[in-house]
């Protein structure tokens, strides 16, 4: 589920992009964050903690807490809440 009309940001872009998360193909909207695209696809767990392998997802949503870190290709610790999803992006959960 997505917010289609935001009072400040305006209407949601209807142009779609496809991306993968942990090998599965999903669809997002051009201009939205990775976190928003994953949430819209009902994905809540983005990574697992190093010591106890506990699931983590979006917490602050504005780039302060680092709970939403994912891997894009070989780049680790990319914050999903402030990184735009783009066509063909390969995203993976980040383990400890």
Backbone bond lengths (Angstrom), bond angles and torsions (degrees), N, CA, C in turn:
res aa  C-N    CA-C-N  psi(-1)  N-CA   C-N-CA  omega(-1)  CA-C   N-CA-C  phi
1 X - - - 1.431 - - 1.529 108.76 -
2 X 1.307 117.01 133.99 1.459 122.49 -178.34 1.516 110.50 -125.23
3 X 1.319 115.87 153.47 1.459 121.01 170.94 1.521 106.05 -79.07
4 X 1.308 117.19 114.54 1.458 121.90 -176.13 1.526 112.88 -83.30
5 X 1.339 117.31 -28.38 1.460 121.73 -178.42 1.523 108.75 -137.27
6 X 1.312 116.80 114.81 1.454 121.64 -179.32 1.527 108.83 -103.97
7 X 1.334 118.50 136.61 1.464 120.31 -176.31 1.528 114.37 -63.14
8 X 1.311 118.24 -24.15 1.458 121.12 -179.86 1.536 111.43 -108.01
9 X 1.322 116.66 -44.80 1.458 120.79 -176.67 1.523 113.62 -79.87
10 X 1.330 116.44 -16.68 1.460 120.04 -179.85 1.522 112.29 87.05
11 X 1.329 116.65 -160.76 1.458 119.74 -176.85 1.528 112.10 -73.91
12 X 1.316 115.57 149.99 1.454 122.48 177.20 1.516 109.33 -72.00
13 X 1.304 116.59 138.61 1.462 121.89 176.42 1.531 108.49 -65.42
14 X 1.309 117.34 129.39 1.459 121.14 -179.77 1.517 113.26 -90.06
15 X 1.334 117.50 -3.44 1.459 120.94 178.36 1.522 108.79 -72.33
16 X 1.320 117.57 128.15 1.456 121.04 -175.52 1.520 112.24 -99.87
17 X 1.322 114.47 155.28 1.458 123.27 172.37 1.520 107.20 -130.80
18 X 1.318 116.73 150.79 1.460 120.15 174.28 1.522 108.54 -109.27
19 X 1.323 115.44 145.59 1.457 121.63 -179.76 1.524 107.57 -149.73
20 X 1.320 116.99 166.50 1.460 119.92 176.10 1.519 109.56 -114.78
21 X 1.325 114.47 146.61 1.460 121.85 173.54 1.512 106.19 -133.40
22 X 1.320 116.14 118.20 1.459 122.77 -176.43 1.531 112.03 52.03
23 X 1.334 115.47 38.47 1.457 121.46 175.23 1.513 116.12 87.89
24 X 1.334 118.21 -10.74 1.462 121.63 179.13 1.525 109.60 -97.07
25 X 1.332 116.16 144.46 1.462 121.40 -177.84 1.526 110.45 -89.63
26 X 1.338 115.31 134.06 1.462 122.25 178.96 1.519 109.64 -132.65
27 X 1.313 114.68 168.77 1.453 121.22 178.24 1.518 109.14 -119.62
28 X 1.329 115.42 138.16 1.451 121.70 175.79 1.512 109.40 -129.75
29 X 1.307 115.95 -178.59 1.459 121.58 177.96 1.521 108.96 -108.64
30 X 1.309 116.23 138.74 1.450 121.04 178.55 1.533 108.89 -58.24
31 X 1.323 116.15 131.76 1.454 121.35 178.48 1.521 114.84 95.33
32 X 1.338 118.27 -10.67 1.467 118.20 -179.98 1.524 110.29 -93.16
33 X 1.312 115.35 160.53 1.464 120.49 -179.64 1.527 110.24 -74.36
34 X 1.316 114.93 161.06 1.468 120.38 175.09 1.524 108.79 -57.80
35 X 1.321 116.80 -44.80 1.466 121.15 -178.94 1.522 111.36 -58.76
36 X 1.332 117.52 -45.24 1.468 121.03 179.78 1.522 110.95 -63.65
37 X 1.322 116.59 -41.35 1.465 120.36 179.45 1.526 110.99 -64.90
38 X 1.334 116.97 -41.30 1.464 119.91 178.73 1.526 111.13 -67.43
39 X 1.330 117.37 -42.70 1.465 120.45 177.32 1.530 111.09 -59.84
40 X 1.325 116.70 -41.12 1.464 120.56 179.16 1.518 111.56 -64.38
41 X 1.332 116.44 -23.59 1.466 121.58 176.91 1.530 111.74 -97.56
42 X 1.336 116.05 16.82 1.467 124.70 176.42 1.518 114.09 64.06
43 X 1.321 117.01 30.40 1.464 121.70 175.55 1.515 107.90 -101.66
44 X 1.314 115.99 121.25 1.461 121.61 -176.82 1.528 113.14 -109.11
45 X 1.327 117.82 -30.08 1.458 121.29 -178.35 1.514 109.13 -94.09
46 X 1.342 116.14 121.26 1.451 121.10 -177.89 1.526 113.18 -107.52
47 X 1.320 117.16 -24.61 1.465 120.61 -179.85 1.522 109.35 -157.37
48 X 1.347 115.53 176.39 1.458 122.53 177.88 1.522 108.96 -130.57
49 X 1.332 116.56 144.47 1.463 120.57 -177.57 1.523 111.00 -69.77
50 X 1.336 114.88 155.38 1.460 121.33 -176.41 1.526 113.22 -69.63
51 X 1.316 117.51 -43.38 1.461 119.49 -173.13 1.520 114.06 -83.17
52 X 1.322 117.58 -45.64 1.468 119.88 -174.19 1.524 113.36 -111.97
53 X 1.334 117.17 2.25 1.464 121.54 179.97 1.531 112.36 56.00
54 X 1.337 115.58 38.50 1.463 121.46 179.91 1.527 110.16 -86.11
55 X 1.326 117.44 142.77 1.471 119.99 -178.62 1.527 112.08 -71.15
56 X 1.326 115.16 144.49 1.454 122.31 176.29 1.525 108.86 -133.22
57 X 1.328 115.38 150.40 1.461 121.11 179.33 1.508 109.91 -139.78
58 X 1.303 116.07 -150.27 1.455 120.75 -179.66 1.522 109.15 -78.18
59 X 1.312 116.08 132.21 1.458 120.18 178.75 1.528 109.87 -117.28
60 X 1.334 117.36 -66.46 1.468 118.89 -176.91 1.530 112.41 -90.12
61 X 1.308 117.58 -33.25 1.458 121.69 178.56 1.519 115.27 75.15
62 X 1.348 117.68 7.41 1.463 120.00 -179.09 1.529 113.00 -131.46
63 X 1.317 117.72 15.66 1.454 121.14 173.43 1.506 117.91 88.53
64 X 1.334 118.43 7.96 1.463 120.52 -178.01 1.527 113.98 -89.86
65 X 1.307 118.45 -35.63 1.467 120.21 -167.15 1.529 115.27 -94.30
66 X 1.294 119.93 -21.10 1.468 124.62 179.91 1.529 114.26 68.02
67 X 1.302 119.17 15.33 1.468 121.52 178.50 1.532 112.16 -72.26
68 X 1.320 117.58 -22.88 1.470 121.09 -174.16 1.522 113.18 -96.68
69 X 1.316 117.81 24.80 1.466 120.69 -177.93 1.526 111.84 -64.29
70 X 1.331 115.24 135.29 1.465 122.38 177.11 1.523 108.06 -134.74
71 X 1.323 115.78 172.79 1.461 121.77 173.17 1.522 108.49 -105.16
72 X 1.319 115.98 136.80 1.457 121.60 172.61 1.522 105.30 -119.54
73 X 1.329 115.67 110.11 1.462 119.54 -172.09 1.511 108.58 64.13
74 X 1.335 117.55 -119.59 1.467 121.08 178.46 1.530 112.19 -103.78
75 X 1.319 117.07 1.11 1.469 121.15 -178.96 1.527 110.32 -84.44
76 X 1.319 116.66 119.88 1.455 122.85 -178.64 1.525 111.52 -91.06
77 X 1.319 114.86 161.47 1.463 124.11 171.34 1.529 114.26 60.45
78 X 1.322 115.88 39.06 1.462 121.15 173.83 1.529 107.09 -84.23
79 X 1.318 117.75 127.69 1.463 120.89 -178.88 1.534 109.84 -79.34
80 X 1.320 115.60 114.30 1.462 122.33 -175.43 1.520 112.66 -66.29
81 X 1.311 117.66 -26.72 1.468 120.29 -176.00 1.518 113.52 -75.63
82 X 1.335 117.84 -19.40 1.464 119.92 -178.71 1.525 112.63 -122.35
83 X 1.320 117.33 13.12 1.458 122.02 179.28 1.521 109.37 -113.64
84 X 1.314 116.26 126.30 1.462 121.17 -178.06 1.525 111.08 -73.06
85 X 1.317 116.02 136.19 1.461 121.28 175.30 1.529 107.94 -77.12
86 X 1.336 116.21 136.97 1.462 120.40 -179.68 1.525 109.72 -129.90
87 X 1.315 114.43 159.85 1.458 121.42 -179.04 1.535 111.39 -54.21
88 X 1.341 115.54 129.71 1.452 121.47 175.60 1.512 116.31 80.07
89 X 1.332 118.05 3.03 1.454 122.04 -178.29 1.527 110.38 -61.49
90 X 1.344 116.01 136.45 1.469 122.17 177.57 1.523 107.94 -109.86
91 X 1.337 115.11 109.16 1.462 122.69 -174.42 1.518 108.82 -114.13
92 X 1.315 116.04 141.70 1.475 121.24 177.04 1.520 110.49 -133.46
93 X 1.341 114.96 151.62 1.465 119.97 171.39 1.520 107.55 -62.17
94 X 1.305 115.02 148.22 1.455 120.26 178.30 1.503 108.31 -106.38
95 X 1.299 116.81 119.82 1.454 121.81 176.38 1.512 109.80 -92.80
96 X 1.324 115.30 173.02 1.456 119.17 -178.93 1.468 111.73 -70.03
